[in-house]
Amino acid sequence: MPSSRYENHPYARWALASGCVGAAIVAIVFLVVDALVGRPLATPSALAATLFLGEPFDLRREVDALLVAGYTAMHGAIFVGLASVVATILFGRPTRPPRGRTLFVPVALLFFVSTTLLVWSFGLLSGVWLWNELGLALVTAANAAAACGMAAVIGYALRTRWVPRGIGEERAIAVRRLGIRRGE
């Protein structure tokens, strides 16, 4: 679809991008930490074994590529789902959402609280409290970085792609040409 055409569901693409950015940030943080201790991919392998196989959480277990792939897919899907909810709410507004920090801070906080609740949910499901196993500071920092990355993607999308709902394709194209894409 040409970029000048009105998108019925622009939030789908941006939710996918935002969710992938958030999931990638968390994955990279733990990949770096695991690599520094000489066990690359130990964290996703241990998390997957705990969640999928019911095994005790053990970072010393042998890394299983299939478990890592399955956990990575689930992790990405959860982040994309979370971003989809936020993007749908923001893109579906009939009035222009706020811009700049007025939007970034609440969206980043929403993503941070949501990712923290996901970590808490993992603990309820598995009996493993990640902030005890991996360290509260590390889990919090990874979630905060992911939340900021996700909010930045959604903020960019809203500045460049948002148009009022229900105005029709021709009107949306005209609104974009008049400067809504530049935030004017």
Summary of the structure (lengths in Angstrom):
residues: 184
radius of gyration: 19.1
end to end distance: 24.9
largest distance: 59.1
contacts: 554
relative contact order: 0.17
helix: 74%
strand: 0%
